[in-house]
Amino acid sequence: MSESSLNKLISGKLALSAETALALEEVFSVDAARFLDLQRDFDLAKARLTHRADPARAQRARLYGDLPIAEMIKRGWLDVETVRDASAVEAALMKFFGVASPDEIEILPHAAKKTAVSEETTPIQLAWLYRVKQIAQEMVVAEYSPFGARRALEELKKLVLSAEETRKVPRVLAEAGIRFVLVESLPRARIDGVCFWLSPQAPVIGMTMQHDRIDNFWFVLRHELEHVMQRHGMDRISIDVDLQGDKSGVGDEIAEEERLANAAAAEFCVSKKVMDAFIARKAPFFAERDIRALAATLKVHPGLVAGQLQNRTGRYDRFRDHLVKVRSVVLPGATSDGWGNIAPVGL
């Protein structure tokens, strides 16, 4: 080794390399790993002398890791030009969650919970819920009453015969004093809908329409409407996720509130008594003409019969031709956010 390199090594101006450590091992009979450990400890100790701790670094990592910041910017939820502008993102998140400091942003583990959500609610689902709440707070609807909700249910029952009639749903609910908001789901959120209250007289139904099918639309809507009529969601909000298969049933593993809502939703689509009799008569073969005939008798769209039949038989690969799309019909008359549209909240 040259004298110059040796002096730099001793003075700390030159870091010890693996090759030099091996050479020192040969000369001093000391494991090369020991020399490299000394170099590492020295580098770390020197760095600590000049390092400036940033208490918010872990907090920012949590926010960026748990929330789809880029998607929220793209959707217009955060007024920020780029995800790389950390200070602007932090300020926008404070505005979005309605807090005065970053420490209070609700998804952080040490933040005080302002929204009484279930323990299983993820930060992404909570962000979606906040967007629904933002939009609902700016809506103007009629005064809510339980009588109005029951009357709305009667009106909705008249709309299940055709896909085109779903366009009237937002008006019917608004006239009943129920804020109905459609917000496109965020990635990995898997949300179907939610019911909560802005006040004891201001119920909100939020839906994602993540499954664009007529049967799913009516099932989820009726499910959330039952929550409203039972005044669920006033003390603790439970976001309904993947209301299909077992989660749309009434088994003992389902919470009582959800069993009530599921039973009401299924009954609204096709009466359990009628469905039981139909399956008993026709199983295991269900002809298209039989499905259409039952739908005509019940004055419902065949998709509602097909959806309930799928759920009862577990055959989700069958009867799919009846499950028509309705999102494009509902959206124009609804207060919505997503699908290329940004709700003008706070403008």
HUDA-V131136 format. One record per residue. N is the residue number from 1. RES is the residue in three letters. OMEGA is omega in whole degrees, -180 to 180 (none if undefined). Layout:
# HUDA-V131136
n->N res->RES omega->OMEGA
n->N res->RES omega->OMEGA
This chain:
# HUDA-V131136
n->1 res->MET omega->180
n->2 res->SER omega->179
n->3 res->GLU omega->180
n->4 res->SER omega->180
n->5 res->SER omega->-179
n->6 res->LEU omega->179
n->7 res->ASN omega->179
n->8 res->LYS omega->180
n->9 res->LEU omega->-178
n->10 res->ILE omega->-178
n->11 res->SER omega->179
n->12 res->GLY omega->179
n->13 res->LYS omega->179
n->14 res->LEU omega->-180
n->15 res->ALA omega->179
n->16 res->LEU omega->179
n->17 res->SER omega->178
n->18 res->ALA omega->-180
n->19 res->GLU omega->179
n->20 res->THR omega->179
n->21 res->ALA omega->178
n->22 res->LEU omega->178
n->23 res->ALA omega->178
n->24 res->LEU omega->177
n->25 res->GLU omega->-180
n->26 res->GLU omega->-175
n->27 res->VAL omega->-171
n->28 res->PHE omega->-179
n->29 res->SER omega->176
n->30 res->VAL omega->-177
n->31 res->ASP omega->180
n->32 res->ALA omega->-180
n->33 res->ALA omega->180
n->34 res->ARG omega->178
n->35 res->PHE omega->180
n->36 res->LEU omega->176
n->37 res->ASP omega->178
n->38 res->LEU omega->179
n->39 res->GLN omega->179
n->40 res->ARG omega->-179
n->41 res->ASP omega->179
n->42 res->PHE omega->180
n->43 res->ASP omega->-179
n->44 res->LEU omega->180
n->45 res->ALA omega->179
n->46 res->LYS omega->-180
n->47 res->ALA omega->-179
n->48 res->ARG omega->-179
n->49 res->LEU omega->-177
n->50 res->THR omega->-176
n->51 res->HIS omega->176
n->52 res->ARG omega->-179
n->53 res->ALA omega->178
n->54 res->ASP omega->-177
n->55 res->PRO omega->-177
n->56 res->ALA omega->-176
n->57 res->ARG omega->-180
n->58 res->ALA omega->179
n->59 res->GLN omega->178
n->60 res->ARG omega->179
n->61 res->ALA omega->179
n->62 res->ARG omega->-180
n->63 res->LEU omega->-179
n->64 res->TYR omega->-178
n->65 res->GLY omega->-174
n->66 res->ASP omega->-177
n->67 res->LEU omega->177
n->68 res->PRO omega->-173
n->69 res->ILE omega->-178
n->70 res->ALA omega->180
n->71 res->GLU omega->180
n->72 res->MET omega->176
n->73 res->ILE omega->180
n->74 res->LYS omega->-178
n->75 res->ARG omega->179
n->76 res->GLY omega->180
n->77 res->TRP omega->178
n->78 res->LEU omega->-179
n->79 res->ASP omega->-178
n->80 res->VAL omega->-178
n->81 res->GLU omega->-177
n->82 res->THR omega->180
n->83 res->VAL omega->-178
n->84 res->ARG omega->179
n->85 res->ASP omega->-172
n->86 res->ALA omega->-178
n->87 res->SER omega->179
n->88 res->ALA omega->178
n->89 res->VAL omega->-180
n->90 res->GLU omega->179
n->91 res->ALA omega->180
n->92 res->ALA omega->178
n->93 res->LEU omega->177
n->94 res->MET omega->178
n->95 res->LYS omega->-178
n->96 res->PHE omega->-178
n->97 res->PHE omega->176
n->98 res->GLY omega->-179
n->99 res->VAL omega->-176
n->100 res->ALA omega->180
n->101 res->SER omega->-179
n->102 res->PRO omega->-179
n->103 res->ASP omega->-175
n->104 res->GLU omega->180
n->105 res->ILE omega->-162
n->106 res->GLU omega->-177
n->107 res->ILE omega->-180
n->108 res->LEU omega->-174
n->109 res->PRO omega->-177
n->110 res->HIS omega->-178
n->111 res->ALA omega->178
n->112 res->ALA omega->-179
n->113 res->LYS omega->175
n->114 res->LYS omega->-178
n->115 res->THR omega->-178
n->116 res->ALA omega->179
n->117 res->VAL omega->180
n->118 res->SER omega->-177
n->119 res->GLU omega->-177
n->120 res->GLU omega->-177
n->121 res->THR omega->-179
n->122 res->THR omega->177
n->123 res->PRO omega->179
n->124 res->ILE omega->178
n->125 res->GLN omega->179
n->126 res->LEU omega->178
n->127 res->ALA omega->178
n->128 res->TRP omega->-180
n->129 res->LEU omega->179
n->130 res->TYR omega->179
n->131 res->ARG omega->176
n->132 res->VAL omega->-179
n->133 res->LYS omega->178
n->134 res->GLN omega->-177
n->135 res->ILE omega->-177
n->136 res->ALA omega->-178
n->137 res->GLN omega->-178
n->138 res->GLU omega->-180
n->139 res->MET omega->176
n->140 res->VAL omega->-180
n->141 res->VAL omega->178
n->142 res->ALA omega->178
n->143 res->GLU omega->-178
n->144 res->TYR omega->171
n->145 res->SER omega->177
n->146 res->PRO omega->178
n->147 res->PHE omega->178
n->148 res->GLY omega->179
n->149 res->ALA omega->179
n->150 res->ARG omega->178
n->151 res->ARG omega->177
n->152 res->ALA omega->179
n->153 res->LEU omega->178
n->154 res->GLU omega->179
n->155 res->GLU omega->-180
n->156 res->LEU omega->-179
n->157 res->LYS omega->179
n->158 res->LYS omega->-174
n->159 res->LEU omega->-172
n->160 res->VAL omega->-176
n->161 res->LEU omega->-179
n->162 res->SER omega->180
n->163 res->ALA omega->-177
n->164 res->GLU omega->-177
n->165 res->GLU omega->-180
n->166 res->THR omega->180
n->167 res->ARG omega->-178
n->168 res->LYS omega->-175
n->169 res->VAL omega->-179
n->170 res->PRO omega->-180
n->171 res->ARG omega->-179
n->172 res->VAL omega->-179
n->173 res->LEU omega->179
n->174 res->ALA omega->179
n->175 res->GLU omega->178
n->176 res->ALA omega->179
n->177 res->GLY omega->-180
n->178 res->ILE omega->178
n->179 res->ARG omega->-177
n->180 res->PHE omega->-174
n->181 res->VAL omega->174
n->182 res->LEU omega->178
n->183 res->VAL omega->180
n->184 res->GLU omega->-177
n->185 res->SER omega->173
n->186 res->LEU omega->178
n->187 res->PRO omega->176
n->188 res->ARG omega->-179
n->189 res->ALA omega->176
n->190 res->ARG omega->-177
n->191 res->ILE omega->170
n->192 res->ASP omega->-179
n->193 res->GLY omega->179
n->194 res->VAL omega->171
n->195 res->CYS omega->173
n->196 res->PHE omega->-174
n->197 res->TRP omega->173
n->198 res->LEU omega->176
n->199 res->SER omega->180
n->200 res->PRO omega->180
n->201 res->GLN omega->-177
n->202 res->ALA omega->179
n->203 res->PRO omega->179
n->204 res->VAL omega->171
n->205 res->ILE omega->177
n->206 res->GLY omega->179
n->207 res->MET omega->178
n->208 res->THR omega->-174
n->209 res->MET omega->-179
n->210 res->GLN omega->174
n->211 res->HIS omega->-175
n->212 res->ASP omega->179
n->213 res->ARG omega->-177
n->214 res->ILE omega->-179
n->215 res->ASP omega->-180
n->216 res->ASN omega->180
n->217 res->PHE omega->-177
n->218 res->TRP omega->180
n->219 res->PHE omega->-178
n->220 res->VAL omega->180
n->221 res->LEU omega->-180
n->222 res->ARG omega->176
n->223 res->HIS omega->-179
n->224 res->GLU omega->179
n->225 res->LEU omega->176
n->226 res->GLU omega->175
n->227 res->HIS omega->179
n->228 res->VAL omega->-176
n->229 res->MET omega->177
n->230 res->GLN omega->-178
n->231 res->ARG omega->173
n->232 res->HIS omega->175
n->233 res->GLY omega->179
n->234 res->MET omega->-179
n->235 res->ASP omega->-177
n->236 res->ARG omega->-176
n->237 res->ILE omega->175
n->238 res->SER omega->179
n->239 res->ILE omega->-178
n->240 res->ASP omega->-175
n->241 res->VAL omega->176
n->242 res->ASP omega->180
n->243 res->LEU omega->179
n->244 res->GLN omega->176
n->245 res->GLY omega->-177
n->246 res->ASP omega->-177
n->247 res->LYS omega->177
n->248 res->SER omega->-177
n->249 res->GLY omega->-177
n->250 res->VAL omega->180
n->251 res->GLY omega->-178
n->252 res->ASP omega->-179
n->253 res->GLU omega->-180
n->254 res->ILE omega->178
n->255 res->ALA omega->-175
n->256 res->GLU omega->-180
n->257 res->GLU omega->-179
n->258 res->GLU omega->177
n->259 res->ARG omega->179
n->260 res->LEU omega->-178
n->261 res->ALA omega->178
n->262 res->ASN omega->-179
n->263 res->ALA omega->179
n->264 res->ALA omega->-179
n->265 res->ALA omega->180
n->266 res->ALA omega->180
n->267 res->GLU omega->179
n->268 res->PHE omega->-179
n->269 res->CYS omega->177
n->270 res->VAL omega->-180
n->271 res->SER omega->179
n->272 res->LYS omega->-180
n->273 res->LYS omega->179
n->274 res->VAL omega->-179
n->275 res->MET omega->178
n->276 res->ASP omega->-179
n->277 res->ALA omega->-180
n->278 res->PHE omega->-180
n->279 res->ILE omega->180
n->280 res->ALA omega->-178
n->281 res->ARG omega->-168
n->282 res->LYS omega->-177
n->283 res->ALA omega->3
n->284 res->PRO omega->-178
n->285 res->PHE omega->-179
n->286 res->PHE omega->-178
n->287 res->ALA omega->179
n->288 res->GLU omega->-178
n->289 res->ARG omega->179
n->290 res->ASP omega->179
n->291 res->ILE omega->180
n->292 res->ARG omega->-179
n->293 res->ALA omega->179
n->294 res->LEU omega->179
n->295 res->ALA omega->180
n->296 res->ALA omega->179
n->297 res->THR omega->-178
n->298 res->LEU omega->-176
n->299 res->LYS omega->175
n->300 res->VAL omega->176
n->301 res->HIS omega->179
n->302 res->PRO omega->179
n->303 res->GLY omega->179
n->304 res->LEU omega->175
n->305 res->VAL omega->-179
n->306 res->ALA omega->-180
n->307 res->GLY omega->178
n->308 res->GLN omega->179
n->309 res->LEU omega->176
n->310 res->GLN omega->-177
n->311 res->ASN omega->-177
n->312 res->ARG omega->-177
n->313 res->THR omega->-177
n->314 res->GLY omega->-179
n->315 res->ARG omega->-177
n->316 res->TYR omega->177
n->317 res->ASP omega->-176
n->318 res->ARG omega->174
n->319 res->PHE omega->-172
n->320 res->ARG omega->180
n->321 res->ASP omega->-179
n->322 res->HIS omega->-172
n->323 res->LEU omega->-175
n->324 res->VAL omega->179
n->325 res->LYS omega->-179
n->326 res->VAL omega->-176
n->327 res->ARG omega->-179
n->328 res->SER omega->178
n->329 res->VAL omega->-175
n->330 res->VAL omega->-171
n->331 res->LEU omega->-175
n->332 res->PRO omega->-179
n->333 res->GLY omega->-175
n->334 res->ALA omega->169
n->335 res->THR omega->-170
n->336 res->SER omega->177
n->337 res->ASP omega->-178
n->338 res->GLY omega->-178
n->339 res->TRP omega->180
n->340 res->GLY omega->-179
n->341 res->ASN omega->177
n->342 res->ILE omega->179
n->343 res->ALA omega->-177
n->344 res->PRO omega->-178
n->345 res->VAL omega->175
n->346 res->GLY omega->-180
n->347 res->LEU omega->none
